[in-house]
Amino acid sequence: MFFDSWNEIFRVLVMAGLAYPILIAAVRASGKRTLSKMNAFDLVVTVALGSTLATILLNRQVALWEGALALGSLVTLQFVTAWASVRFRGVRRLVKAEPTLLLHEGRLLHEAMRRQRVTPDEVRQAIRAQGTGALELVHAVVLETDGSFSVVSRSQYGSGSAMGGVPQRQTRHHDAGQRPVPERGDRHGPA
């Protein structure tokens, strides 16, 4: 259970010494995007690379070149998918999620939070982590495609050009006494 043989330990060390440079070469050749955490797809590729490397190291039945081919295939597929998502809207929609507005002008958007399975406490925690103590001082909280929260204070909002790509859906506010604020371009005003 704790020790099989010195041969197995030697095999793992040799395979690690050979497989690790192959992984590094493949990642360097494919660019920085391969190990980014921009969205769920990138995370899956990163986890798959780690799992493949572990299999190469620990599974006697996987030859080094089979493992190298698996690593190369994952990196190549990720590169091709990222390349296609930059150039084709359909691929981008298939692979990437949209950012989601969770708080707008100090008001929690409960419907959007429910769809994304985010609690008000999680949004408040993200706001506190940015050093802000009041919801009304925040213009927007966005759940990004990588699962992180971006908090934009009213004082930092400026022209709002960084909010491009964030759907500004009109969402009902469920906090007592709050009325929804019409989004830019909303001709109908508050409901």
Contact map, one row per residue, 1 for C-alpha under 8 A:
11110000000000000000000000000000000000000000000000000000000000000000000000000000000000000000000000000000000000000000000000000000000000000000000000000000000000000000000000000000000000000000000
11110000000000000000000000000000000000000000000000000000000000000000000000000000000000000000000000000000000000000000000000000000000000000000000000000000000000000000000000000000000000000000000
11111000000000000000000000000000000000000000000000000000000000000000000000000000000000000000000000000000000000000000000000000000000000000000000000000000000000000000000000000000000000000000000
11111101000000000000000000000000000000000000000000000000000000000000000000000000000000000000000000000000000000000000000000000000000000000000000000000000000000000000000000000000000000000000000
00111111100000000000000000000000000000000000000000000000000000000000000000000000000000000000000000000000000000000000000000000000000000000000000000000000000000000000000000000000000000000000000
00011111110000000000000000000000000000000000000000000000000000000000000000000000000000000000000000000000000000000000000000000000000000000000000000000000000000000000000000000000000000000000000
00001111111000000000000000000000000000000000000000000000000000000000000000000000000000000000000000000000000000000000000000000000000000000000000000000000000000000000000000000000000000000000000
00011111111100000000000000000000000000000000000000000000000000000000000000000000000000000000000000000000000000000000000000000000000000000000000000000000000000000000000000000000000000000000000
00001111111110000000000000000000000000000000000000000000000000000000000000000000000000000000000000000000000000000000000000000000000000000000000000000000000000000000000000000000000000000000000
00000111111111000000000000000000000000000000000000000000000000000000000000000000000000000000000000000000000000000000000000000000000000000000000000000000000000000000000000000000000000000000000
00000011111111100000000000000000000000000000000000000000000000000000000000000000000000000000000000000000000000000000000000000000000000000000000000000000000000000000000000000000000000000000000
00000001111111110000000000000000000000000000000000000000110000000000000000000000000000000000000000000000000000000000000000000000000000000000000000000000000000000000000000000000000000000000000
00000000111111111000000000000000000000000000000000000000000000000000000000000000000000000000000000000000000000000000000000000000000000000000000000000000000000000000000000000000000000000000000
00000000011111111100000000000000000000000000000000000000000000000000000000000000000000000000000000000000000000000000000000000000000000000000000000000000000000000000000000000000000000000000000
00000000001111111110000000000000000000000000000000000001100000010000000000000000000000000000000000000000000000000000000000000000000000000000000000000000000000000000000000000000000000000000000
00000000000111111111000000000000000000000000000000000000100000000000000000000000000000000000000000000000000000000000000000000000000000000000000000000000000000000000000000000000000000000000000
00000000000011111111100000000000000000000000000000000000000000000000000000000000000000000000000000000000000000000000000000000000000000000000000000000000000000000000000000000000000000000000000
00000000000001111111110000000000000000000000000000000000000000010000000000000000000000000000000000000000000000000000000000000000000000000000000000000000000000000000000000000000000000000000000
00000000000000111111111000000000000000000000000000001001100000010011000000000000000000000000000000000000000000000000000000000000000000000000000000000000000000000000000000000000000000000000000
00000000000000011111111100000000000000000000000000001000000000000000000000000000000000000000000000000000000000000000000000000000000000000000000000000000000000000000000000000000000000000000000
00000000000000001111111110000000000000000000000000000000000000000000000000000000000000000000000000000000000000000000000000000000000000000000000000000000000000000000000000000000000000000000000
00000000000000000111111111000000000000000000000000000000000000000001000000000000000000000000000000000000000000000000000000000000000000000000000000000000000000000000000000000000000000000000000
00000000000000000011111111100000000000000000000000001000000000000001001100000000000000000000000000000000000000000000000000000000000000000000000000000000000000000000000000000000000000000000000
00000000000000000001111111110000000000000000000000000000000000000000000000000000000000000000000000000000000000000000000000000000000000000000000000000000000000000000000000000000000000000000000
00000000000000000000111111111000000000000000000000000000000000000000000000000000000000000000000000000000000000000000000000000000000000000000000000000000000000000000000000000000000000000000000
00000000000000000000011111111100000000000000000000000000000000000000001100100000000000000000000000000000000000000000000000000000000000000000000000000000000000000000000000000000000000000000000
00000000000000000000001111111111011000000000000000000000000000000000000000100000000000000000000000000000000000000000000000000000000000000000000000000000000000000000000000000000000000000000000
00000000000000000000000111111111000000000000000000000000000000000000000000000000000000000000000000000000000000000000000000000000000000000000000000000000000000000000000000000000000000000000000
00000000000000000000000011111110000000000000000000000000000000000000000000000000000000000000000000000000000000000000000000000000000000000000000000000000000000000000000000000000000000000000000
00000000000000000000000001111111110000000000000000000000000000000000000000110010000000000000000000000000000000000000000000000000000000000000000000000000000000000000000000000000000000000000000
00000000000000000000000000111111110000000000000000000000000000000000000000000000000000000000000000000000000000000000000000000000000000000000000000000000000000000000000000000000000000000000000
00000000000000000000000000110111111100000000000000000000000000000000000000000000000000000000000000000000000000000000000000000000000000000000000000000000000000000000000000000000000000000000000
00000000000000000000000000000111111100000000000000000000000000000000000000000010000000000000000000000000000000000000000000000000000000000000000000000000000000000000000000000000000000000000000
00000000000000000000000000100111111100000100110000000000000000000000000000100110000000000000000000000000000000000000000000000000000000000000000000000000000000000000000000000000000000000000000
00000000000000000000000000100001111110000110110000000000000000000000000000000000000000000000000000000000000000000000000000000000000000000000000000000000000000000000000000000000000000000000000
00000000000000000000000000000001111111000110000000000000000000000000000000000000000000000000000000000000000000000000000000000000000000000000000000000000000000000000000000000000000000000000000
00000000000000000000000000000000001111110110000000000000000000000000000000000000000000000000000000000000000000000000000000000000000000000000000001000000000000000000000000000000000000000000000
00000000000000000000000000000000000111110110000000000000000000000000000000000000000000000000000000000000000000000000000000000000000000000000000011000000000000000000000000000000000000000000000
00000000000000000000000000000000000011111110000000000000000000000000000000000000000000000000000110000000000000000000000000000000000000000000000011100000000000000000000000000000000000000000000
00000000000000000000000000000000000011111111000000000000000000000000000000000000000000000000000110000000000000000000000000000000000000000000000011000000000000000000000000000000000000000000000
00000000000000000000000000000000000000111111100000000000000000000000000000000000000000000000001100000000000000000000000000000000000000000000000000000000000000000000000000000000000000000000000
00000000000000000000000000000000011111111111110000000000000000000000000000000100000000000000000000000000000000000000000000000000000000000000000000000000000000000000000000000000000000000000000
00000000000000000000000000000000001111111111111000000000000000000000000000000000000000000000000000000000000000000000000000000000000000000000000000000000000000000000000000000000000000000000000
00000000000000000000000000000000000000011111111100000000000000000000000000000000000000000000000000000000000000000000000000000000000000000000000000000000000000000000000000000000000000000000000
00000000000000000000000000000000011000001111111110000000000000000000000001100100000000000000000000000000000000000000000000000000000000000000000000000000000000000000000000000000000000000000000
00000000000000000000000000000000011000000111111111000000000000000000000000000000000000000000000000000000000000000000000000000000000000000000000000000000000000000000000000000000000000000000000
00000000000000000000000000000000000000000011111111100000000000000000000000000000000000000000000000000000000000000000000000000000000000000000000000000000000000000000000000000000000000000000000
00000000000000000000000000000000000000000001111111110000000000000000000001000000000000000000000000000000000000000000000000000000000000000000000000000000000000000000000000000000000000000000000
00000000000000000000000000000000000000000000111111111000000000000000001001000000000000000000000000000000000000000000000000000000000000000000000000000000000000000000000000000000000000000000000
00000000000000000000000000000000000000000000011111111100000000000000000000000000000000000000000000000000000000000000000000000000000000000000000000000000000000000000000000000000000000000000000
00000000000000000000000000000000000000000000001111111110000000000000000000000000000000000000000000000000000000000000000000000000000000000000000000000000000000000000000000000000000000000000000
00000000000000000000000000000000000000000000000111111111000000000010011000000000000000000000000000000000000000000000000000000000000000000000000000000000000000000000000000000000000000000000000
00000000000000000011001000000000000000000000000011111111100000000010001000000000000000000000000000000000000000000000000000000000000000000000000000000000000000000000000000000000000000000000000
00000000000000000000000000000000000000000000000001111111110000000000000000000000000000000000000000000000000000000000000000000000000000000000000000000000000000000000000000000000000000000000000
00000000000000000000000000000000000000000000000000111111111001000010000000000000000000000000000000000000000000000000000000000000000000000000000000000000000000000000000000000000000000000000000
00000000000000100010000000000000000000000000000000011111111101110010000000000000000000000000000000000000000000000000000000000000000000000000000000000000000000000000000000000000000000000000000
00000000000100110010000000000000000000000000000000001111111100000000000000000000000000000000000000000000000000000000000000000000000000000000000000000000000000000000000000000000000000000000000
00000000000100000000000000000000000000000000000000000111111100000000000000000000000000000000000000000000000000000000000000000000000000000000000000000000000000000000000000000000000000000000000
00000000000000000000000000000000000000000000000000000011111111000000000000000000000000000000000000000000000000000000000000000000000000000000000000000000000000000000000000000000000000000000000
00000000000000000000000000000000000000000000000000000001111111100000000000000000000000000000000000000000000000000000000000000000000000000000000000000000000000000000000000000000000000000000000
00000000000000000000000000000000000000000000000000000000001111100000000000000000000000000000000000000000000000000000000000000000000000000000000000000000000000000000000000000000000000000000000
00000000000000000000000000000000000000000000000000000011001111110110000000000000000000000000000000000000000000000000000000000000000000000000000000000000000000000000000000000000000000000000000
00000000000000000000000000000000000000000000000000000001000111111110000000000000000000000000000000000000000000000000000000000000000000000000000000000000000000000000000000000000000000000000000
00000000000000100110000000000000000000000000000000000001000001111111000000000000000000000000000000000000000000000000000000000000000000000000000000000000000000000000000000000000000000000000000
00000000000000000000000000000000000000000000000000000000000000111111100000000000000000000000000000000000000000000000000000000000000000000000000000000000000000000000000000000000000000000000000
00000000000000000000000000000000000000000000000000000000000001111111110000000000000000000000000000000000000000000000000000000000000000000000000000000000000000000000000000000000000000000000000
00000000000000000010000000000000000000000000000000011011000001111111111000000000000000000000000000000000000000000000000000000000000000000000000000000000000000000000000000000000000000000000000
00000000000000000010011000000000000000000000000000000000000000011111111100000000000000000000000000000000000000000000000000000000000000000000000000000000000000000000000000000000000000000000000
00000000000000000000000000000000000000000000000000000000000000001111111110000000000000000000000000000000000000000000000000000000000000000000000000000000000000000000000000000000000000000000000
00000000000000000000000000000000000000000000000000010000000000000111111111000000000000000000000000000000000000000000000000000000000000000000000000000000000000000000000000000000000000000000000
00000000000000000000001001000000000000000000000010011000000000000011111111100000000000000000000000000000000000000000000000000000000000000000000000000000000000000000000000000000000000000000000
00000000000000000000001001000000000000000000000000000000000000000001111111110000000000000000000000000000000000000000000000000000000000000000000000000000000000000000000000000000000000000000000
00000000000000000000000000000000000000000000000000000000000000000000111111111000000000000000000000000000000000000000000000000000000000000000000000000000000000000000000000000000000000000000000
00000000000000000000000000000000000000000000100110000000000000000000011111111100000000000000000000000000000000000000000000000000000000000000000000000000000000000000000000000000000000000000000
00000000000000000000000001100100010000000000100000000000000000000000001111111110000000000000000000000000000000000000000000000000000000000000000000000000000000000000000000000000000000000000000
00000000000000000000000000000100000000000000000000000000000000000000000111111111000000000000000000000000000000000000000000000000000000000000000000000000000000000000000000000000000000000000000
00000000000000000000000000000000000000000000000000000000000000000000000011111111100000000000000000000000000000000000000000000000000000000000000000000000000000000000000000000000000000000000000
00000000000000000000000000000000010000000100100000000000000000000000000001111111110000000000000000000000000000000000000000000000000000000000000000000000000000000000000000000000000000000000000
00000000000000000000000000000100110000000000000000000000000000000000000000111111111000000000000000000000000000000000000000000000000000000000000000000000000000000000000000000000000000000000000
00000000000000000000000000000000000000000000000000000000000000000000000000011111111100000000000000000000000000000000000000000000000000000000000000000000000000000000000000000000000000000000000
00000000000000000000000000000000000000000000000000000000000000000000000000001111111110000010000000000000000000000000000000000000000000000000000000000000000000000000000000000000000000000000000
00000000000000000000000000000000000000000000000000000000000000000000000000000111111111000000000000000000000000000000000000000000000000000000000000000000000000000000000000000000000000000000000
00000000000000000000000000000000000000000000000000000000000000000000000000000011111111100000000000000000000000000000000000000000000000000000000000000000000000000000000000000000000000000000000
00000000000000000000000000000000000000000000000000000000000000000000000000000001111111110011000000000000000000000000000000000000000000000000000000000000000000000000000000000000000000000000000
00000000000000000000000000000000000000000000000000000000000000000000000000000000111111111111101000000000000000000000000000000000000000000000000000000000000000000000000000000000000000000000000
00000000000000000000000000000000000000000000000000000000000000000000000000000000011111111001000000000000000000000000000000000000000000000000000000000000000000000000000000000000000000000000000
00000000000000000000000000000000000000000000000000000000000000000000000000000000001111111000000000000000000000000000000000000000000000000000000000000000000000000000000000000000000000000000000
00000000000000000000000000000000000000000000000000000000000000000000000000000000000111111111000000000000000000000000000000000000000000000000000000000000000000000000000000000000000000000000000
00000000000000000000000000000000000000000000000000000000000000000000000000000000000011111111100000000000000000000000000000000000000000000000000000000000000000000000000000000000000000000000000
00000000000000000000000000000000000000000000000000000000000000000000000000000000000010011111110000000000000000000000000000000000000000000000000000000000000000000000000000000000000000000000000
00000000000000000000000000000000000000000000000000000000000000000000000000000000100110011111111000000000000000000000000000000000000000000000000000000000000000000000000000000000000000000000000
00000000000000000000000000000000000000000000000000000000000000000000000000000000000111011111111100000000000000000000000000000000000000000000000000000000000000000000000000000000000000000000000
00000000000000000000000000000000000000000000000000000000000000000000000000000000000010001111111110000000000000000000000000000000000000000000000000000000000000000000000000000000000000000000000
00000000000000000000000000000000000000000000000000000000000000000000000000000000000000000111111110000000000000000000000000000000000000000000000000000000000000000000000000000000000000000000000
00000000000000000000000000000000000000001000000000000000000000000000000000000000000010000011111110000000000000000000000000000000000000000000000000000000000000000000000000000000000000000000000
00000000000000000000000000000000000000111000000000000000000000000000000000000000000000000001111111000000000000000000000000000000000000000000000010000000000000000000000000000000000000000000000
00000000000000000000000000000000000000110000000000000000000000000000000000000000000000000000111111100000000000000000000000000000000000000000000010000000000000000000000000000000000000000000000
00000000000000000000000000000000000000000000000000000000000000000000000000000000000000000000000111110000000000000000000000000000000000000000000110000000000000000000111000000000000000000000000
00000000000000000000000000000000000000000000000000000000000000000000000000000000000000000000000011111000000000000000000000000000000000000000011110000000000000000000111000000000000000000000000
00000000000000000000000000000000000000000000000000000000000000000000000000000000000000000000000001111100000000010000000000000000000000000000011100000000000000000000011000000000000000000000000
00000000000000000000000000000000000000000000000000000000000000000000000000000000000000000000000000111111000010010000000000000000000000000001111000000000000000000000011100000000000000000000000
00000000000000000000000000000000000000000000000000000000000000000000000000000000000000000000000000011111000111011000000000100000000000000001111000000000000000000000000000000000000000000000000
00000000000000000000000000000000000000000000000000000000000000000000000000000000000000000000000000001111111110000000000000000000000000000011110000000000000000000000000000000000000000000000000
00000000000000000000000000000000000000000000000000000000000000000000000000000000000000000000000000001111111110000000000000000000000000000111100000000000000000000000000000000000000000000000000
00000000000000000000000000000000000000000000000000000000000000000000000000000000000000000000000000000011111000000000000000000000000000010111000000000000010000000000000000000000000010000000000
00000000000000000000000000000000000000000000000000000000000000000000000000000000000000000000000000000011111100000000000000000000000000111111000000000000000000000000000000000000000000000000000
00000000000000000000000000000000000000000000000000000000000000000000000000000000000000000000000000000011111110000000000000000000000000110000000000000000000000000000000000001010010000000000000
00000000000000000000000000000000000000000000000000000000000000000000000000000000000000000000000000000111011111000000000100000000000000000000000000000000000000000000000000001010000000000000000
00000000000000000000000000000000000000000000000000000000000000000000000000000000000000000000000000001111001111111000000000000000000000000000000000000000000000000000000000111100000000000000000
00000000000000000000000000000000000000000000000000000000000000000000000000000000000000000000000000000100000111111100000100000000000000000000000000000000000000000000000000111100000000000000000
00000000000000000000000000000000000000000000000000000000000000000000000000000000000000000000000000000000000011111110000000000000000000000000000000000000000000000000000000111000000000000000000
00000000000000000000000000000000000000000000000000000000000000000000000000000000000000000000000000011100000011111111000000000000000000000000000000000000000000000000000000100000000000000000000
00000000000000000000000000000000000000000000000000000000000000000000000000000000000000000000000000000100000011111111111100000000000000000000000000000000000000000000000000000000000000000000000
00000000000000000000000000000000000000000000000000000000000000000000000000000000000000000000000000000000000001111111111000000000000000000000000000000000000000000000000000000000000000000000000
00000000000000000000000000000000000000000000000000000000000000000000000000000000000000000000000000000000000000111111110000000000000000000000000000000000000000000000000000000000000000000000000
00000000000000000000000000000000000000000000000000000000000000000000000000000000000000000000000000000000000000011111110000000000000000000000000000000000000000000000000000000000000000000000000
00000000000000000000000000000000000000000000000000000000000000000000000000000000000000000000000000000000000000001111111000000000000000000000000000000000000000000000000000000000000000000000000
00000000000000000000000000000000000000000000000000000000000000000000000000000000000000000000000000000000000000001111111101100000000000000000000000000000000000000000000000000000000000000000000
00000000000000000000000000000000000000000000000000000000000000000000000000000000000000000000000000000000000000001100111111100000000000000000000000000000000000000000000000000000000000000000000
00000000000000000000000000000000000000000000000000000000000000000000000000000000000000000000000000000000000101001000011111110000000000000000000000000000000000000000000000000000000000000000000
00000000000000000000000000000000000000000000000000000000000000000000000000000000000000000000000000000000000000000000001111111000000000000000000000000000000000000000000000000000000000000000000
00000000000000000000000000000000000000000000000000000000000000000000000000000000000000000000000000000000000000000000011111111100000000000000000000000000000000000000000000000000000000000000000
00000000000000000000000000000000000000000000000000000000000000000000000000000000000000000000000000000100000000000000011111111110000000000000100000001000000000000000000000000000000000000000000
00000000000000000000000000000000000000000000000000000000000000000000000000000000000000000000000000000000000000000000000111111111000000100000000000000000000000000000000000000000000000000000000
00000000000000000000000000000000000000000000000000000000000000000000000000000000000000000000000000000000000000000000000011111111100000000000000000000000000000000000000000000000000000000000000
00000000000000000000000000000000000000000000000000000000000000000000000000000000000000000000000000000000000000000000000001111111110000000000000000001110000000000000000000000000000000000000000
00000000000000000000000000000000000000000000000000000000000000000000000000000000000000000000000000000000000000000000000000111111111110100100100000000010000000000000000000000000000000000000000
00000000000000000000000000000000000000000000000000000000000000000000000000000000000000000000000000000000000000000000000000011111111110000000000000000000000000000000000000000000000000000000000
00000000000000000000000000000000000000000000000000000000000000000000000000000000000000000000000000000000000000000000000000001111111100000000000000000000000000000000000000000000000000000000000
00000000000000000000000000000000000000000000000000000000000000000000000000000000000000000000000000000000000000000000000000000111111100000000000000000010000000000000000000000000000000000000000
00000000000000000000000000000000000000000000000000000000000000000000000000000000000000000000000000000000000000000000000000000011111110000000000000000000000000000000000000000000000000000000000
00000000000000000000000000000000000000000000000000000000000000000000000000000000000000000000000000000000000000000000000000000011111111101100000000000000000000000000000000000000000000000000000
00000000000000000000000000000000000000000000000000000000000000000000000000000000000000000000000000000000000000000000000000000011001111101000000000000000000000000000000000000000000000000000000
00000000000000000000000000000000000000000000000000000000000000000000000000000000000000000000000000000000000000000000000000000000000111111100000000000000000000000000000000000000000000000000000
00000000000000000000000000000000000000000000000000000000000000000000000000000000000000000000000000000000011000000000000000010010000111111100000000000000000000000000000000000000000000000000000
00000000000000000000000000000000000000000000000000000000000000000000000000000000000000000000000000000000111000000000000000000000000001111110000000000000000000000000000000000000000000000000000
00000000000000000000000000000000000000000000000000000000000000000000000000000000000000000000000000000000010000000000000000000000000111111110000000000000111000000000000000000000000000000000000
00000000000000000000000000000000000000000000000000000000000000000000000000000000000000000000000000000001110000000000000000000010000101111111100000000011110000000000000000000000000000000000000
00000000000000000000000000000000000000000000000000000000000000000000000000000000000000000000000000000011110000000000000000000000000000011111100000000011110010000000000000000000000000000000000
00000000000000000000000000000000000000000000000000000000000000000000000000000000000000000000000000001111110000000000000000000000000000000111110000000011110000000000000000000000000000000000000
00000000000000000000000000000000000000000000000000000000000000000000000000000000000000000000000000001111000000000000000000100010000000000111111000001111000000000000000000000000000000000000000
00000000000000000000000000000000000000000000000000000000000000000000000000000000000000000000000000111110000000000000000000000000000000000001111100001110000000000000010000000000000000000000000
00000000000000000000000000000000000000000000000000000000000000000000000000000000000000000000000000111100000000000000000000000000000000000000111110111100000000000000000000000000000000000000000
00000000000000000000000000000000000000000000000000000000000000000000000000000000000000000000000001110000000000000000000000000000000000000000011111111100000000000000000000000000000000000000000
00000000000000000000000000000000000001110000000000000000000000000000000000000000000000000000000111100000000000000000000000000000000000000000001111110000000000000000000000000000000000000000000
00000000000000000000000000000000000011110000000000000000000000000000000000000000000000000000000000000000000000000000000000000000000000000000000111110000000000000000000000000000000000000000000
00000000000000000000000000000000000000100000000000000000000000000000000000000000000000000000000000000000000000000000000000000000000000000000001111111000000000000000000000000000000000000000000
00000000000000000000000000000000000000000000000000000000000000000000000000000000000000000000000000000000000000000000000000000000000000000000001111111100000000000000000000000000000000000000000
00000000000000000000000000000000000000000000000000000000000000000000000000000000000000000000000000000000000000000000000000100100000000000000111100111110000000000000000000000000000000000000000
00000000000000000000000000000000000000000000000000000000000000000000000000000000000000000000000000000000000000000000000000000100000000000000111100011111000000000000000000000000000000000000000
00000000000000000000000000000000000000000000000000000000000000000000000000000000000000000000000000000000000000000000000000000110010000000111110000001111100000000000000000000000000000000000000
00000000000000000000000000000000000000000000000000000000000000000000000000000000000000000000000000000000000000000000000000000000000000000111100000000111110110000000000000000000000000000000000
00000000000000000000000000000000000000000000000000000000000000000000000000000000000000000000000000000000000000000000000000000000000000001111000000000011111110000000000000000000000000000000000
00000000000000000000000000000000000000000000000000000000000000000000000000000000000000000000000000000000100000000000000000000000000000001111000000000001111111000000000000000000000000000000000
00000000000000000000000000000000000000000000000000000000000000000000000000000000000000000000000000000000000000000000000000000000000000001000000000000000111111000000000000000000000000000000000
00000000000000000000000000000000000000000000000000000000000000000000000000000000000000000000000000000000000000000000000000000000000000000000000000000001111111000000000000000000000000000000000
00000000000000000000000000000000000000000000000000000000000000000000000000000000000000000000000000000000000000000000000000000000000000000010000000000001111111110000000000000000000000000000000
00000000000000000000000000000000000000000000000000000000000000000000000000000000000000000000000000000000000000000000000000000000000000000000000000000000011111111000000000000000000000000000000
00000000000000000000000000000000000000000000000000000000000000000000000000000000000000000000000000000000000000000000000000000000000000000000000000000000000011111000000000000000000000000000000
00000000000000000000000000000000000000000000000000000000000000000000000000000000000000000000000000000000000000000000000000000000000000000000000000000000000011111111000000000000000000000000000
00000000000000000000000000000000000000000000000000000000000000000000000000000000000000000000000000000000000000000000000000000000000000000000000000000000000001111111000000000000000000000000000
00000000000000000000000000000000000000000000000000000000000000000000000000000000000000000000000000000000000000000000000000000000000000000000000000000000000000011111000000000000000000000000000
00000000000000000000000000000000000000000000000000000000000000000000000000000000000000000000000000000000000000000000000000000000000000000000000000000000000000011111110000000000000000000000000
00000000000000000000000000000000000000000000000000000000000000000000000000000000000000000000000000000000000000000000000000000000000000000000000000000000000000011111111000000000000000000000000
00000000000000000000000000000000000000000000000000000000000000000000000000000000000000000000000001100000000000000000000000000000000000000000000000000000000000000011111000000000000000000000000
00000000000000000000000000000000000000000000000000000000000000000000000000000000000000000000000001111000000000000000000000000000000000000000010000000000000000000011111100000000000000000000000
00000000000000000000000000000000000000000000000000000000000000000000000000000000000000000000000001111000000000000000000000000000000000000000000000000000000000000001111110000000000000000000000
00000000000000000000000000000000000000000000000000000000000000000000000000000000000000000000000000001000000000000000000000000000000000000000000000000000000000000000011111000000000000100000000
00000000000000000000000000000000000000000000000000000000000000000000000000000000000000000000000000000000000000000000000000000000000000000000000000000000000000000000001111100000000000100000000
00000000000000000000000000000000000000000000000000000000000000000000000000000000000000000000000000000000000000000000000000000000000000000000000000000000000000000000000111110000000101100000000
00000000000000000000000000000000000000000000000000000000000000000000000000000000000000000000000000000000000011110000000000000000000000000000000000000000000000000000000011111000000100000000000
00000000000000000000000000000000000000000000000000000000000000000000000000000000000000000000000000000000000011100000000000000000000000000000000000000000000000000000000001111100000100000000000
00000000000000000000000000000000000000000000000000000000000000000000000000000000000000000000000000000000001111100000000000000000000000000000000000000000000000000000000000111110011100000000000
00000000000000000000000000000000000000000000000000000000000000000000000000000000000000000000000000000000000011000000000000000000000000000000000000000000000000000000000000011111010000000000000
00000000000000000000000000000000000000000000000000000000000000000000000000000000000000000000000000000000001100000000000000000000000000000000000000000000000000000000000000001111110000000000000
00000000000000000000000000000000000000000000000000000000000000000000000000000000000000000000000000000000000000000000000000000000000000000000000000000000000000000000000000000111110000000000000
00000000000000000000000000000000000000000000000000000000000000000000000000000000000000000000000000000000000000000000000000000000000000000000000000000000000000000000000000000011111000000000000
00000000000000000000000000000000000000000000000000000000000000000000000000000000000000000000000000000000001000000000000000000000000000000000000000000000000000000000000000001111111100000000000
00000000000000000000000000000000000000000000000000000000000000000000000000000000000000000000000000000000000000000000000000000000000000000000000000000000000000000000000000001000111110000000010
00000000000000000000000000000000000000000000000000000000000000000000000000000000000000000000000000000000000000000000000000000000000000000000000000000000000000000000000001111000011111000000011
00000000000000000000000000000000000000000000000000000000000000000000000000000000000000000000000000000000100000000000000000000000000000000000000000000000000000000000000000000000001111100000110
00000000000000000000000000000000000000000000000000000000000000000000000000000000000000000000000000000000000000000000000000000000000000000000000000000000000000000000000001000000000111110101110
00000000000000000000000000000000000000000000000000000000000000000000000000000000000000000000000000000000000000000000000000000000000000000000000000000000000000000000000111000000000011111100000
00000000000000000000000000000000000000000000000000000000000000000000000000000000000000000000000000000000000000000000000000000000000000000000000000000000000000000000000000000000000001111100000
00000000000000000000000000000000000000000000000000000000000000000000000000000000000000000000000000000000000000000000000000000000000000000000000000000000000000000000000000000000000000111110000
00000000000000000000000000000000000000000000000000000000000000000000000000000000000000000000000000000000000000000000000000000000000000000000000000000000000000000000000000000000000001111111100
00000000000000000000000000000000000000000000000000000000000000000000000000000000000000000000000000000000000000000000000000000000000000000000000000000000000000000000000000000000000000001111100
00000000000000000000000000000000000000000000000000000000000000000000000000000000000000000000000000000000000000000000000000000000000000000000000000000000000000000000000000000000000001000111111
00000000000000000000000000000000000000000000000000000000000000000000000000000000000000000000000000000000000000000000000000000000000000000000000000000000000000000000000000000000000011000111111
00000000000000000000000000000000000000000000000000000000000000000000000000000000000000000000000000000000000000000000000000000000000000000000000000000000000000000000000000000000001111000001111
00000000000000000000000000000000000000000000000000000000000000000000000000000000000000000000000000000000000000000000000000000000000000000000000000000000000000000000000000000000000100000001111
